[in-house]
Amino acid sequence: MKFAVKAWSSGRARAGVLQLGSCPSPIETPALLLSTRKGLPPFIPPDLLPSLPSPDSHLLHVSSLHFLEGISPQTISDIGGLHKMLGLPGHTPCGRSLVKPVEYVELISSLRPNIWASLADEVPAWVSDKRNKTSVDRTIRWLDECIQLNRAVGSVFGSVVGGSSVQERERCAQEVASRSVSGYWIGGFGLGESMDERPALLNAVTDILEEEKPRLVSGLGLPEEVLQGVSAGIDIFDSTYIYHLTLGGFALTFPLDGVETYVSAFQLTNIGSDQTKINLRATIYRKDTSPIVENCNCYTCQNHTKAYINHLLNVHEMLAQILLEIHNTHHYLGFFRSVREAIKSGNFEQFRLKFSGSKRYHLASEAAVACM
Amino acid sequence: MALRFEVLGRFNRARAAQLTLPHFVCQTPLFMPVGTQGTIKGLATDQLEEIGCQIILGNTYHLALRPTSELIDEMGGIHKFMNWPRAMLTDSGGFQMVSLLHLADITEKGVTFQSPVDGKPMLLTPEESIQIQNRIGADIIMALDDVVKTTITGPRIEEAMYRTLRWIDRCIAAHQRPSEQNLFGIVQGGLDPVLRDICVRGLVERNLPGYAIGGLSGGESKDSFWRVVAQCTAALPEDKPRYVMGVGYPLDIVVCSALGADMYDCVYPTRTARFGTALIPEGVLKLKHKAMAEDTRPIDPTCACMVCKNYTRAYIHCLVTKDAMGSQLLSYHNLYYMLKLSRDLHSSIIQGTFPEFVCNFLHTMFPKGDVPEWVCNAMEVAGIDISSCCTPFSSSQDLD
């Protein structure tokens, strides 16, 4: 694995390039680590994966937890590791989960991911200081064990925890940074801390970590959260956001050109739509023959209408999830591309303000409508 | 008539043909995957084209409920609605009512049933079935027939057959788009050769674009099943497609094709996939079985499909019945298998190697030579010599 930061914007935000052995071309960061079920992106047929942006879609997040049952490490090893088992030679799985270090490293050795994270003891924001301190101690101890047990397979990312304590975050970051790791996995976010306290926690960590190593954060998935992470200097995001959107019948629709203001044609819907997404279960889409997003070149938008997806959702057909997951993945990868472009052109802060601004504008107009 | 049917090759009763429909030029024999609600469960339309699907079957009953035929019509028809450029066939809706609804009652007017929406009694007449199918817009539409279980005997069978004949005239009269949609009549008559004969003759007199053999796959014995098919295919016109409804298993399709049938449909390949079973030349492979957990071979090492090229039985084993991807991958493989079987039937008939194909098929499925007796009898009528893969019955018990 090779990593290099290529551009900075607005202080900590950075754009870089990640090179991995099995990936055909370098992956640009900030990047999205696609979530998977047992190694494959949920619902997306493997033969339609190539229709997603490449190489952006090649970074897969494989949870080794999914393989604790059903298939043995020996069998995975016999098949030839994850890449072979998943039929994705050019893809880049990264793994982590919660088991004992010995079992974990055994599983990692059979999976042979490109990147794997050491075990972490993640705790929610509301635990006691004592428990939080224990989680940091334990995570560091496990990192030492993982490094000792295995040096052969892939690149190890050291796990950084510390809950919502700036001191513990700093202590953990310092300990991990002093060890031999290829990058950092930052956990313990999205576990009850408020949006407002997050920048200080993230910055406390990223200020300590070595600049030339990639930083992956877990638990920050919403677009606003991603922007928050990027502002703090995060490079890679793991996220089940898309999967949950899909399960809820949502499709992402926010404009990908973040600098453009989005004032026209906001639609009034009764269920949970805002300016970033629409709910295709809504009856207004029953006869809507347009694609989810005009000019979107994903498989779904090139082939199917909102009316059809609305029907598929109504009758509980699996194709609804297939089509939504394809569109949402495509769209979210496009969002990451816009973020990278904004950083490279030195406009990240502007991009971020426009993004949250257009959303606030919409919420305000929605509130105004609700008052009428 | 909105189709052309051109026989390209024959072997005795078996035929390979080109069936030109408004949306696609099909090669027969062909298998039609069932896409009940305007989608084949778990597969994208691009994937269906990729694996060689020619006609998708849609269920009128389900589509009329949701999204409704009016909406499909407004959206420009079923092809446009689901973005399927190739051919479609819709059934009449009658079969689903009788099989899915407890309180369906058939009278001369039509099928009376309780609405699944509000429980009110509703009536589906032959006219209405055709109007709905005209709005949906499939390449082939089916006449409303009076369906009775083949296991029933007595005067009800005769009544249903004569009613089916009376209803075909109402269907023909109601059909508004004969130059864009082909109305197929359905031969009824249970297991009674006399009734089947009357029905075939009655329908043939109407000179329809194609004919279906209905009322089978309802629990009758295999011996009765093939005899009905053999009788009907022999009596139906040479220059029209013949569709055996609700069939079926790969073996049934091979037998019916040998007897001169052209089209088939069945939910079996996709339904069984969702339960974790793969179709293979040897028969079936149950991916849920513990033995699969460590099996690093593909589902079928001789299969060239995307799933068999990329995945092991062990990996599919850990997906099946737990993850959507398990259904998706197995449905893909199973439909690939059925469509490949259709292509092999077509090309072997054209190339004059049909008996060899049948023998290889049977030999792989019954390596011990224990080909079921009904298959042997049907093949004898079809004029296919399968003695090379068949153990004589007198000695089959000794071998076991």
Interface residues (C-beta under 8 A of the other chain):
Chain A: R37 K38 L40 P42 F43 P45 P46 D47 L48 F67 E69 G70 I71 S72 Q74 T75 D78 I79 M85 L86 G87 R286 K287 T289 Y299 N303 H304 T305 A307 Y308 H311 L312 N314 V315 E317 M318 L319 Q321 I322 L323
Chain B: Q37 G38 T39 K41 G42 L43 A44 T45 D46 Q47 E50 H62 R66 P67 L71 E74 M75 F81 M82 N83 A293 E294 T296 M306 K309 N310 Y311 T312 A314 Y315 H317 C318 L319 K322 D323 A324 M325 S327 Q328 L329 Y332
